[in-house]
């Protein structure tokens, strides 16, 4: 019988002296607030006693955060300490839950360079890439999607140049939503749909996805309204009942509009899950929720709100049923399709207003 093919183990790296650079909150992109309890938390510390417990716990996960740096390093290594023992989920690999993901700008576009695989909790020390040509590049390192980070360091050869780049001064896009927004079930952090959108549009994105817990609570709405983004994207319907959509979504929009009367708001319909044809009751709930969102949108437009738009969901996952891991969470194929559908609406929204922070 022929021998089974097997991947060859990587040759051990020759020892190289490295200089380590610690990531601080000042260089993190994708944070909406500076007054956080942890360096890589997503909500301010003062929100702890206001928002639901589940939302607070999830806000301590680093979904959507990244750091940019410029270096001519021929290799990049990372050391990071996570806050939770759980490195993976049953339907999402450790590389996406707890890993790091490196991109570099090449010919004007962001290209994948390599990833760091977590092998244990809490601290890992891993090579991201070796053998790079020694030329100056702009890099972006994405943080874990479903774990928190306590400490992060980037190591490059001692003789290499290195500097952290300031976070963009352009107004970001804020995306509020569910586990789908948070990034479940991307195999690596750079493949969440918010990260893909950020690279496509070349804008910073604040990921406020809360797995199973995006229910448009007024406490969360008031936190959203504190931010001054180029646009809000509201993608919360998969966590809300049809009644909650009808009752809470108008209030959430009112709270945002009271603080940000001219900021574009992009509403996203509930995804059409691939197996809804077999789940008539769930399909009916999705249809009712989407119809309710459309009525809310139409009402706002008729009242004179010209900077609110809605994204129909019929084609966001495609029609072949192959865009998800389970009945709802997208694969990278599904996330790419979502971005293809969302991008034109968001581009139009961003063209409506100024994008520079005051």
ABEGO torsion letter per residue (X at the ends): XBBBBBBBBBBBBBBBBBBBBBBBAAABBGBABABBABAABABBAAAAAABBAAAAAAAABABGBBBBBBBABABBBBBBBBABABABBAABBAAAAABBBBBBBBGGBBBBAEBBBBABOABBBBBABBGBBBBBBBBBBBBBAABBBABBBBBBBAABBBBBBBBBABBBBBBBBBAAAAGOBBABAAABAAAAAAAAAGBBBBBBBBBGABAGBAAAAAAAAABBBABBBBBAAAABBAAAAAAAAAAAAAAAAAABAABBBBBBBBBBBAAAAABAAAAAAAAAAAAAAAAAAAAAAAAGBAABBBBBAAAAAEAAGAABABAABBBAAAAAAAAAAAAAAAAAAAAABBABBX
